[in-house]
Amino acid sequence: MTVQPSDPKELSLLDASTRFNVVRAIDQNFRRLTLGLAISVGLILIWIAYSLLVIALPAIQAFGLGFLFDSTWDPVKNIYGALPHIYGTVMSSILALIFAVPLGVGVAIFLTENFLKQNILQPIAFTIELLAAVPSVVYGLWGLFVFLPAIKPLLQGLNRSFGWIPFFSTEPGGRQLFGASLVLAIMILPTIIAISRDTLTSLPPKLRQGAYGLGATRWETITRVLLPAALSGIIGSIMLALGRALGETMALTMLVGNANKVNVSWLSPASTLASLIANQFGEASGLQKSSLFYEALILMVLTLLVNVLAQALVSRFQQVE
Protein backbone atom coordinates (compact mmCIF):
# COMPACT_ATOMS: atom_id res chain seq x y z
CA MET A 1 0.00 0.00 0.00
CA THR A 2 1.46 3.39 -1.06
CA VAL A 3 1.54 6.08 1.57
CA GLN A 4 0.55 9.46 0.18
CA PRO A 5 2.48 12.42 1.64
CA SER A 6 0.23 14.67 3.70
CA ASP A 7 2.66 17.56 4.17
CA PRO A 8 2.50 20.10 1.29
CA LYS A 9 6.30 20.47 1.45
CA GLU A 10 6.73 16.71 0.97
CA LEU A 11 4.29 16.82 -1.93
CA SER A 12 6.22 19.70 -3.48
CA LEU A 13 9.50 17.81 -3.13
CA LEU A 14 7.92 14.72 -4.68
CA ASP A 15 6.61 16.74 -7.59
CA ALA A 16 10.01 18.38 -8.10
CA SER A 17 11.74 15.00 -8.06
CA THR A 18 9.25 13.58 -10.54
CA ARG A 19 9.65 16.56 -12.86
CA PHE A 20 13.44 16.22 -12.66
CA ASN A 21 13.29 12.55 -13.61
CA VAL A 22 10.94 13.27 -16.49
CA VAL A 23 13.13 16.11 -17.79
CA ARG A 24 16.25 13.94 -17.48
CA ALA A 25 14.56 11.12 -19.40
CA ILE A 26 13.46 13.50 -22.13
CA ASP A 27 16.97 14.96 -22.32
CA GLN A 28 18.53 11.51 -22.66
CA ASN A 29 16.05 10.48 -25.35
CA PHE A 30 16.65 13.73 -27.21
CA ARG A 31 20.41 13.16 -27.11
CA ARG A 32 19.98 9.65 -28.46
CA LEU A 33 17.70 10.96 -31.22
CA THR A 34 20.08 13.72 -32.31
CA LEU A 35 23.05 11.34 -32.16
CA GLY A 36 21.17 8.85 -34.31
CA LEU A 37 20.31 11.58 -36.84
CA ALA A 38 23.92 12.76 -36.96
CA ILE A 39 25.16 9.21 -37.51
CA SER A 40 22.53 8.64 -40.20
CA VAL A 41 23.73 11.71 -42.13
CA GLY A 42 27.29 10.37 -42.02
CA LEU A 43 26.11 6.93 -43.15
CA ILE A 44 24.17 8.46 -46.06
CA LEU A 45 27.30 10.34 -47.13
CA ILE A 46 29.35 7.13 -46.97
CA TRP A 47 26.64 5.28 -48.89
CA ILE A 48 26.64 7.87 -51.68
CA ALA A 49 30.43 7.84 -51.93
CA TYR A 50 30.52 4.04 -51.96
CA SER A 51 27.83 3.86 -54.67
CA LEU A 52 29.75 6.28 -56.87
CA LEU A 53 32.98 4.41 -56.25
CA VAL A 54 31.49 1.02 -57.21
CA ILE A 55 30.16 2.28 -60.56
CA ALA A 56 33.29 4.34 -61.24
CA LEU A 57 35.62 1.43 -60.46
CA PRO A 58 36.07 0.25 -64.09
CA ALA A 59 37.19 3.73 -65.12
CA ILE A 60 39.45 4.00 -62.08
CA GLN A 61 41.05 0.68 -62.96
CA ALA A 62 41.39 1.63 -66.63
CA PHE A 63 42.79 5.16 -66.24
CA GLY A 64 43.93 5.49 -62.62
CA LEU A 65 45.02 8.94 -61.46
CA GLY A 66 46.03 9.77 -65.03
CA PHE A 67 42.32 10.45 -65.57
CA LEU A 68 42.81 13.70 -63.66
CA PHE A 69 45.50 14.98 -66.03
CA ASP A 70 44.32 13.71 -69.43
CA SER A 71 42.52 16.11 -71.78
CA THR A 72 41.08 13.50 -74.16
CA TRP A 73 37.37 12.68 -74.12
CA ASP A 74 36.67 10.30 -76.99
CA PRO A 75 33.67 7.94 -76.59
CA VAL A 76 34.50 6.28 -79.93
CA LYS A 77 37.95 5.13 -78.77
CA ASN A 78 36.89 4.79 -75.12
CA ILE A 79 39.58 7.20 -73.95
CA TYR A 80 38.55 9.65 -71.26
CA GLY A 81 40.20 12.38 -69.22
CA ALA A 82 38.83 14.94 -66.78
CA LEU A 83 41.41 17.75 -66.91
CA PRO A 84 39.36 20.21 -69.06
CA HIS A 85 36.29 19.70 -66.88
CA ILE A 86 38.20 20.09 -63.61
CA TYR A 87 39.82 23.24 -64.99
CA GLY A 88 36.47 24.67 -66.10
CA THR A 89 34.83 23.85 -62.77
CA VAL A 90 37.55 25.42 -60.66
CA MET A 91 38.11 28.44 -62.91
CA SER A 92 34.41 29.31 -63.25
CA SER A 93 34.01 29.11 -59.47
CA ILE A 94 37.06 31.30 -58.81
CA LEU A 95 35.93 33.92 -61.32
CA ALA A 96 32.45 33.90 -59.81
CA LEU A 97 33.92 34.49 -56.34
CA ILE A 98 36.12 37.33 -57.61
CA PHE A 99 33.01 39.22 -58.66
CA ALA A 100 30.56 38.03 -55.99
CA VAL A 101 32.63 38.44 -52.79
CA PRO A 102 33.27 42.23 -52.91
CA LEU A 103 29.73 42.92 -54.08
CA GLY A 104 28.14 40.53 -51.58
CA VAL A 105 30.08 41.79 -48.55
CA GLY A 106 29.50 45.39 -49.64
CA VAL A 107 25.75 44.88 -49.91
CA ALA A 108 25.72 43.13 -46.51
CA ILE A 109 27.45 46.15 -44.96
CA PHE A 110 25.01 48.49 -46.71
CA LEU A 111 22.03 46.58 -45.32
CA THR A 112 23.29 46.48 -41.73
CA GLU A 113 24.84 49.91 -41.17
CA ASN A 114 21.69 52.05 -41.61
CA PHE A 115 22.82 54.02 -44.64
CA LEU A 116 19.11 54.35 -45.48
CA LYS A 117 15.89 54.08 -43.51
CA GLN A 118 14.67 50.59 -42.59
CA ASN A 119 11.49 50.94 -44.65
CA ILE A 120 13.75 51.27 -47.71
CA LEU A 121 16.32 48.64 -46.71
CA GLN A 122 13.78 45.90 -45.97
CA PRO A 123 12.41 45.69 -49.55
CA ILE A 124 15.99 45.67 -50.87
CA ALA A 125 16.91 42.79 -48.56
CA PHE A 126 13.76 40.89 -49.50
CA THR A 127 14.50 41.33 -53.21
CA ILE A 128 18.04 40.01 -52.75
CA GLU A 129 16.73 36.96 -50.89
CA LEU A 130 14.37 36.27 -53.81
CA LEU A 131 17.42 35.72 -56.02
CA ALA A 132 18.07 32.49 -54.13
CA ALA A 133 14.59 31.22 -55.04
CA VAL A 134 15.08 31.58 -58.79
CA PRO A 135 15.70 28.13 -60.39
CA SER A 136 19.07 27.67 -62.04
CA VAL A 137 17.47 26.84 -65.38
CA VAL A 138 15.86 30.28 -65.35
CA TYR A 139 19.27 31.85 -64.77
CA GLY A 140 20.56 29.79 -67.68
CA LEU A 141 17.81 30.95 -70.05
CA TRP A 142 18.17 34.57 -68.96
CA GLY A 143 21.94 34.43 -69.31
CA LEU A 144 21.80 32.81 -72.74
CA PHE A 145 19.20 35.05 -74.38
CA VAL A 146 19.51 38.32 -72.44
CA PHE A 147 22.69 38.70 -70.39
CA LEU A 148 25.36 37.32 -72.73
CA PRO A 149 24.11 39.27 -75.78
CA ALA A 150 23.96 42.42 -73.64
CA ILE A 151 27.57 42.16 -72.43
CA LYS A 152 29.02 40.94 -75.74
CA PRO A 153 30.21 44.47 -76.73
CA LEU A 154 31.99 44.71 -73.37
CA LEU A 155 33.68 41.35 -73.92
CA GLN A 156 34.70 42.39 -77.43
CA GLY A 157 36.20 45.55 -75.94
CA LEU A 158 38.18 43.43 -73.48
CA ASN A 159 39.49 41.38 -76.38
CA ARG A 160 40.49 44.47 -78.38
CA SER A 161 42.12 46.27 -75.44
CA PHE A 162 43.66 43.36 -73.56
CA GLY A 163 44.02 40.73 -76.24
CA TRP A 164 47.74 40.53 -75.47
CA ILE A 165 46.76 38.92 -72.15
CA PRO A 166 46.15 35.17 -72.66
CA PHE A 167 42.91 35.31 -70.67
CA PHE A 168 41.34 37.67 -73.24
CA SER A 169 43.19 36.51 -76.34
CA THR A 170 40.22 35.10 -78.31
CA GLU A 171 37.15 36.67 -79.85
CA PRO A 172 34.20 36.13 -77.48
CA GLY A 173 31.67 33.61 -78.72
CA GLY A 174 28.03 33.16 -77.88
CA ARG A 175 28.90 30.83 -75.00
CA GLN A 176 32.08 31.15 -72.99
CA LEU A 177 33.58 30.75 -69.56
CA PHE A 178 33.70 34.43 -68.59
CA GLY A 179 30.04 35.18 -69.23
CA ALA A 180 28.97 31.95 -67.54
CA SER A 181 31.06 32.91 -64.49
CA LEU A 182 29.33 36.29 -64.28
CA VAL A 183 25.92 34.59 -64.20
CA LEU A 184 27.27 32.17 -61.61
CA ALA A 185 28.40 35.15 -59.51
CA ILE A 186 24.82 36.46 -59.51
CA MET A 187 23.58 33.03 -58.44
CA ILE A 188 25.86 32.81 -55.39
CA LEU A 189 25.36 36.42 -54.30
CA PRO A 190 22.35 35.67 -52.01
CA THR A 191 24.39 33.14 -50.03
CA ILE A 192 27.22 35.59 -49.35
CA ILE A 193 24.88 38.49 -48.61
CA ALA A 194 22.52 36.60 -46.31
CA ILE A 195 25.18 34.96 -44.11
CA SER A 196 27.42 38.04 -44.01
CA ARG A 197 24.45 40.21 -43.12
CA ASP A 198 23.35 37.90 -40.30
CA THR A 199 26.92 37.83 -38.98
CA LEU A 200 27.23 41.62 -38.97
CA THR A 201 23.78 42.02 -37.40
CA SER A 202 24.64 39.61 -34.58
CA LEU A 203 27.72 41.58 -33.49
CA PRO A 204 27.36 43.20 -30.04
CA PRO A 205 26.25 46.85 -30.28
CA LYS A 206 29.04 47.80 -27.87
CA LEU A 207 31.58 47.25 -30.67
CA ARG A 208 30.05 50.06 -32.73
CA GLN A 209 29.44 52.25 -29.68
CA GLY A 210 32.97 51.76 -28.39
CA ALA A 211 34.51 52.58 -31.78
CA TYR A 212 32.41 55.72 -32.16
CA GLY A 213 33.20 56.66 -28.54
CA LEU A 214 36.92 56.52 -29.32
CA GLY A 215 36.40 58.90 -32.21
CA ALA A 216 36.45 56.44 -35.11
CA THR A 217 34.61 57.37 -38.28
CA ARG A 218 31.98 55.10 -39.77
CA TRP A 219 34.46 53.84 -42.36
CA GLU A 220 37.08 53.10 -39.69
CA THR A 221 34.46 51.35 -37.56
CA ILE A 222 33.42 49.12 -40.44
CA THR A 223 36.90 48.25 -41.72
CA ARG A 224 38.85 48.05 -38.46
CA VAL A 225 36.25 46.77 -36.00
CA LEU A 226 33.16 45.18 -37.56
CA LEU A 227 34.70 43.31 -40.50
CA PRO A 228 37.50 41.72 -38.41
CA ALA A 229 34.94 40.70 -35.78
CA ALA A 230 32.66 39.17 -38.41
CA LEU A 231 35.44 37.60 -40.45
CA SER A 232 34.68 34.00 -39.45
CA GLY A 233 31.08 34.30 -40.64
CA ILE A 234 32.09 36.04 -43.86
CA ILE A 235 34.68 33.35 -44.59
CA GLY A 236 32.00 30.72 -43.97
CA SER A 237 29.63 32.43 -46.41
CA ILE A 238 32.34 32.55 -49.09
CA MET A 239 33.12 28.86 -48.69
CA LEU A 240 29.44 27.91 -48.85
CA ALA A 241 29.11 30.01 -51.99
CA LEU A 242 32.16 28.27 -53.46
CA GLY A 243 30.57 24.88 -52.79
CA ARG A 244 27.40 26.09 -54.51
CA ALA A 245 29.40 27.30 -57.49
CA LEU A 246 31.35 24.05 -57.87
CA GLY A 247 28.16 21.99 -58.07
CA GLU A 248 26.11 24.23 -60.35
CA THR A 249 24.78 22.25 -63.30
CA MET A 250 21.94 23.59 -65.43
CA ALA A 251 22.98 27.22 -65.83
CA LEU A 252 26.58 26.34 -66.71
CA THR A 253 25.43 23.56 -69.05
CA MET A 254 23.54 26.20 -71.02
CA LEU A 255 26.17 28.95 -70.86
CA VAL A 256 29.71 27.57 -70.66
CA GLY A 257 29.87 26.07 -74.16
CA ASN A 258 30.77 22.47 -73.26
CA ALA A 259 34.13 22.33 -75.07
CA ASN A 260 36.18 19.30 -74.02
CA LYS A 261 39.54 21.05 -74.05
CA VAL A 262 41.51 23.40 -71.86
CA ASN A 263 41.22 26.95 -73.17
CA VAL A 264 43.42 29.48 -71.40
CA SER A 265 41.26 32.31 -72.72
CA TRP A 266 38.23 33.03 -70.55
CA LEU A 267 36.36 34.23 -73.63
CA SER A 268 36.44 30.74 -75.15
CA PRO A 269 33.99 27.87 -74.51
CA ALA A 270 34.82 25.54 -71.66
CA SER A 271 33.29 22.64 -69.77
CA THR A 272 32.66 21.68 -66.16
CA LEU A 273 32.29 18.38 -64.37
CA ALA A 274 28.58 18.90 -63.70
CA SER A 275 27.76 20.16 -67.20
CA LEU A 276 29.53 17.21 -68.86
CA ILE A 277 27.59 14.73 -66.70
CA ALA A 278 24.30 16.47 -67.51
CA ASN A 279 25.06 16.49 -71.25
CA GLN A 280 26.25 12.92 -71.71
CA PHE A 281 24.75 10.79 -68.98
CA GLY A 282 21.52 10.04 -70.86
CA GLU A 283 23.37 8.36 -73.74
CA ALA A 284 26.33 6.93 -71.83
CA SER A 285 27.01 3.26 -71.28
CA GLY A 286 29.91 0.99 -70.40
CA LEU A 287 33.22 2.71 -69.77
CA GLN A 288 31.83 6.12 -70.67
CA LYS A 289 29.18 5.82 -67.96
CA SER A 290 31.80 4.66 -65.50
CA SER A 291 33.97 7.66 -66.43
CA LEU A 292 31.07 10.01 -65.78
CA PHE A 293 30.67 8.48 -62.33
CA TYR A 294 34.41 8.94 -61.84
CA GLU A 295 33.91 12.64 -62.59
CA ALA A 296 30.98 12.74 -60.16
CA LEU A 297 33.24 11.24 -57.52
CA ILE A 298 35.88 13.90 -58.24
CA LEU A 299 33.24 16.62 -57.92
CA MET A 300 32.07 15.18 -54.61
CA VAL A 301 35.64 15.11 -53.29
CA LEU A 302 36.13 18.75 -54.38
CA THR A 303 33.01 19.92 -52.56
CA LEU A 304 33.94 17.93 -49.45
CA LEU A 305 37.40 19.49 -49.45
CA VAL A 306 35.84 22.94 -49.72
CA ASN A 307 33.58 22.25 -46.74
CA VAL A 308 36.46 20.86 -44.67
CA LEU A 309 38.57 23.90 -45.54
CA ALA A 310 35.67 26.20 -44.64
CA GLN A 311 35.26 24.55 -41.24
CA ALA A 312 39.00 24.78 -40.59
CA LEU A 313 39.14 28.47 -41.54
CA VAL A 314 36.07 29.38 -39.50
CA SER A 315 37.42 27.52 -36.45
CA ARG A 316 40.78 29.23 -36.80
CA PHE A 317 39.27 32.71 -37.01
CA GLN A 318 36.97 32.00 -34.08
CA GLN A 319 39.97 31.00 -31.98
CA VAL A 320 41.74 34.22 -32.96
CA GLU A 321 38.69 36.22 -31.93
Secondary structure, DSSP 8 states (H G I E B T S, - for coil): ------SHHHHHHHHHHHHHHHHHHHHHHHHHHHHHHHHHHHHHHHHHHHHHHHHHHHHHHHHGGGGGT---EETTTTEE--HHHHHHHHHHHHHHHHHHHHHHHHHHHHHHTTSS-HHHHHHHHHHHHHHTTS-HHHHHHHIIIIIHHHHHHHHHHHHHHHTTSGGG-S---SS-HHHHHHHHHHHHHHHHHHHHHHHHHTS-HHHHHHHHHTT--HHHHIIIIIHHHTHHHHHHHHHHHHHHHHH--HHHHHHSB--SS--SSTTS-B--HHHHHHHHGGG--HHHHHHHHHHHHHHHHHHHHHHHHHHHHHHHHHHH-
